[in-house]
Amino acid sequence: MISSLNHHISVLKLHVHPSYVRYLTEGILPKEAPLGSSWCSPRLQRTRWFDLFNIEDRTEAMRGIWGIMSYLMRSQEKEKANAATKEP
């Protein structure tokens, strides 16, 4: 997610443990607590604020956004094929 305030932007990353998502969607608690005590609390990370009027900040912000977009546009077929070949 990209957060903006006037001419500043920041990139946000939210990590939610799959067991917590299952609890929220299906109401089922895991039989054994997952490793780590933070499984039941989402974790939010944020980059620093990039000033879009500053050339260096604007360049760095666009590199980050470009990286996110390239990750989202990656080919899923290769990953599925690689996973299928690893299984016995």
N, C-alpha and C positions, 0 to 999 in steps of 0.2 A: 504494500500500500504506500502511496506517496502522500505525505502530509504537506500542506502549504500554508504559509502565512505571509501575506503581501508578496514580496519578491524573494522569499526564502522557501526552500523545499527540504524535506527530510524523508528518507526511505525507512519504512517500518517493516519489521518481520515479527510475526506472531507464531509461536510454536505451542501447539496443544497436543498432549500425549494421546495416542489412539485409544487407550483405556478410558481416559476422561471423556473423549468424544462419544464413545460407546455408552458411558454412563449417562451423559446428557441426552443422547438420542433414544436409547432403549431402556434406560433406567436400571441397567445391570451393572452391579459392582464386580470388579475382578475377584476371583476366588482367592488369589494370593496377591498381595500388594506388589506392584511393579517395583523394580529396583529404583532407588532414589526417592526422596521424600517429596520431590516437586512434581510428581505425576499428576496430582490433583489441582495444580494451579498453572494456568497458562503463563507463558513467558513472553514478554514483549521486548524487542530490541529496536533501537533507533540509531540511525547515523547522525552525525552532526548536522547542523543547519547549513545548507549551501546557499550562498548569496548569488542570485542570478544576475546581478549587476557586475559581479566580479568574474573576470574571464576564467581564471583558474578554477574557481568554485563551480562555475557553470560547466566547464569541461569535465571536471570530476563527477559532478552530478549526472551528466549525460552518459558517462562511462558506466556508472552504476545502473542507470535505467536501461542502457543497452544490454548489460549483462543479464538483468532480470528478464528482459524480453527474449534474449537468445535462449535462456533456460526454459522459458515457457513455450517457445516455439520449437524445441528440440523434437527429434523424431522419436516417437514412442515405439515404433515397430522394431527398431534395433535393440532397444532394451528388453522387449518381450522375447525376441529371438535369442538374445544372450542368456536370459533367464531360463528359457526352455532347453538350451543346450547344456546347461549346468546340472539340470535335474537328471537322476539316473533312470 
